[in-house]
Amino acid sequence: RVSRSDGIRLESAAGAGLRLGGVPAPGEAVTVIGYPAGQGGPSACRAPAAASRAGFPALHCDGVVAGFSG
C-alpha cells in the first residue's frame, strides 16, 4: 500500500487517471485505440461489442493483430 506521510491520499495529490465505465451491451458501438507491436503509430477500431464465451466483452476488428495494446 502506498501512502503519503502527511495523510493526503495519493490520488488527491497526484491526480486521478481515467474513470472506468460500465460494460458495453452486446451490439453497442465501441471504439478502441491501441499500438500494434512492430508498427509506428496508433491504430483505431470501431465495432459493435459482443459477448465472449468467458462472459467478457469482445470486439471483432479487422486489422487488430496480436500485440495490440493501449
Contacts in CASP RR format, 6 or more apart in sequence:
PFRMAT RR
TARGET T0000
AUTHOR 0000-0000-0000
METHOD contacts of the structure
MODEL  1
RVSRSDGIRLESAAGAGLRLGGVPAPGEAVTVIGYPAGQGGPSACRAPAA
ASRAGFPALHCDGVVAGFSG
2 10 0 8 1.000
3 9 0 8 1.000
3 10 0 8 1.000
4 10 0 8 1.000
4 13 0 8 1.000
23 57 0 8 1.000
24 30 0 8 1.000
24 49 0 8 1.000
24 57 0 8 1.000
25 49 0 8 1.000
26 48 0 8 1.000
26 49 0 8 1.000
26 50 0 8 1.000
26 51 0 8 1.000
27 48 0 8 1.000
27 49 0 8 1.000
27 50 0 8 1.000
28 48 0 8 1.000
28 49 0 8 1.000
29 46 0 8 1.000
29 47 0 8 1.000
29 48 0 8 1.000
29 49 0 8 1.000
30 46 0 8 1.000
30 47 0 8 1.000
30 48 0 8 1.000
30 49 0 8 1.000
30 57 0 8 1.000
30 59 0 8 1.000
31 44 0 8 1.000
31 45 0 8 1.000
31 46 0 8 1.000
32 44 0 8 1.000
32 45 0 8 1.000
32 59 0 8 1.000
32 61 0 8 1.000
32 64 0 8 1.000
33 42 0 8 1.000
33 43 0 8 1.000
33 44 0 8 1.000
33 70 0 8 1.000
34 42 0 8 1.000
34 43 0 8 1.000
34 44 0 8 1.000
34 68 0 8 1.000
34 69 0 8 1.000
34 70 0 8 1.000
35 41 0 8 1.000
35 42 0 8 1.000
35 43 0 8 1.000
35 68 0 8 1.000
35 69 0 8 1.000
35 70 0 8 1.000
36 43 0 8 1.000
36 64 0 8 1.000
36 65 0 8 1.000
36 67 0 8 1.000
36 68 0 8 1.000
37 65 0 8 1.000
37 66 0 8 1.000
37 67 0 8 1.000
37 68 0 8 1.000
37 69 0 8 1.000
43 63 0 8 1.000
43 64 0 8 1.000
43 68 0 8 1.000
45 59 0 8 1.000
45 61 0 8 1.000
45 63 0 8 1.000
45 64 0 8 1.000
47 59 0 8 1.000
47 60 0 8 1.000
47 61 0 8 1.000
49 57 0 8 1.000
49 58 0 8 1.000
49 59 0 8 1.000
50 57 0 8 1.000
50 58 0 8 1.000
50 59 0 8 1.000
50 60 0 8 1.000
51 57 0 8 1.000
51 58 0 8 1.000
52 58 0 8 1.000
END
